[in-house]
Amino acid sequence: MDLSNVKNLDSAILLGIVNEKLRLECESFEELVSMYEMDTESLVGKLQGLGYQYDPLTNQFKSK
């Protein structure tokens, strides 16, 4: 799946995909955005719009 253009993905689906990738493939948020060449600001903004923010302790996006 092409995650490089997060603007075209539904926010709820993006949240699920991102958290799955963080859980199974990437040890950090930085690794995720680098591996999939994602626009960090767009990703964070889109997930913040759902009420989620990245938690480095659990390595996932969690509800605020």
Secondary structure, DSSP 8 states (H G I E B T S, - for coil): ---S-GGGS-HHHHHHHHHHHHHHT-SSHHHHHHHTT--HHHHHHHHHHTTEEEETTTTEEEE-
